[in-house]
């Protein structure tokens, strides 16, 4: 994969298509191509599921959400799995695979989710992921938010309610499940991450019904944070003995600053 393609986050992304038999039905599983630069992690904190990345990762995720909202083939799932997953940037706990699901096309059962995590099968071909409407929708969202901010000093990116989505862990997979309108609403919010940096971080909430809330959070120094967390975890575990995960995590959090200062 050429470097320019690896960094691509525009319309007509090249993705891989696989056909898998899951829970008795054929499914079309769309995945990033090897060499894709975008990386992601996940965690559960403050009763909220998080998808974590940098601004480039958010741009790719927005394309995936938007394009999925227009798919018509039943059983279509977008899957982000290894090697596109990092340990999380807080304590280097392994990330869950991330599945994007259009609820009008696909029912994500426990069996389907568990089998998504199975061995990788050969690609059935490359697809071009068409997202021509995303850029105008993002521009319109920015214009609307700026108009509101001028009137009310409101930072809201898009005040319109758009219920119907769920962010939940099922079968070891973190699933973002929503009808088409909600997928597009999420895509616009995710695409605009980086509009409002605060201390090197930006986030957007994913409205949910019937489950825990969700959030996409990005960091300017996401990759450095992941590297620091990996070192901190390794050093803490080397001297932790038989401590439980619940006891180890606070030690890692405390050790992050030491590792960060050492690698500055």
C-alpha positions, 0 to 999 in steps of 0.5 A, a space after each residue: 500500500 502506497 504511503 499516500 493511500 495509507 493516509 487517505 481519509 477522503 471519499 472513495 476509500 479503498 477497503 477490503 470485503 470478506 464474505 463470512 458465514 456467521 450464525 447461519 447467514 452470509 455476512 459481508 464484512 468490510 475492513 481497512 486494508 493492510 497498511 492503513 495508517 488509522 489506529 483505534 482503541 477502546 475503554 469503558 470509563 465513567 459508565 461510558 464506552 469510548 472509541 479512542 484515536 487521533 484526528 486522522 482516525 476520526 476522519 476515517 471513522 466518519 467515512 466508514 459511518 457515513 458510507 455504511 448508512 447508504 449500504 443496501 446489502 443485508 448482513 453488512 458489517 464494518 469491522 475494525 480489528 487487529 492490526 488497527 487496534 492499539 492498547 488504550 492510551 491510559 493503562 495499555 489494556 487491550 482494545 476490543 474490536 469495533 463493529 459498525 452496524 446499520 440496524 436496518 441491514 444487520 442484526 448483531 447477535 452474540 454469535 455473530 459478534 463472537 465469530 467476527 473475532 475469528 481467524 482472518 479470511 482472505 479478502 474477496 476483493 477491494 471496494 471503493 467506499 463512496 461518501 460524497 455527501 459527507 463533506 457538504 454535511 460537515 460544512 453545513 454542521 459547522 456553519 450551523 454551530 457557528 451561527 448558534 455560537 454567535 447568538 448564544 455562545 453555545 459550543 454545540 456542534 449540532 443541536 438536533 436530537 437524533 435518537 436510535 443508536 446503541 453503543 454496547 459490548 457484545 460477544 467481545 466486540 464494541 458495537 456502534 449500532 444505529 439506523 441510517 439517519 443516526 449513522 450519518 449524524 454520528 459521522 458528521 459529529 466525528 468528522 468535526 472532531 478537532 474543531 474544538 481542541 482543549 488541552 490537546 483533546 476533543 470528543 463527541 458524544 454518541 447519543 444512545 437509547 437502551 444502553 450505556 452512552 458512547 463517546 469518540 475521543 481524540 488526542 493530538 498525541 494519541 500515538 505517544 500516549 499509547 507508547 507511554 502507557 505500554 511502557 508504564 504497564 510493562 514496568 509496573 507489571 514487572 514489579 507487581 507480583 500477583 496484584 489484581 487488575 483493579 489494583 494494577 491500573 491505579 499504579 499504571 496511572 500513577 507511573 504514566 507521568 514518570 514515563 512521560 517525563 523520561 521520554 520527553 
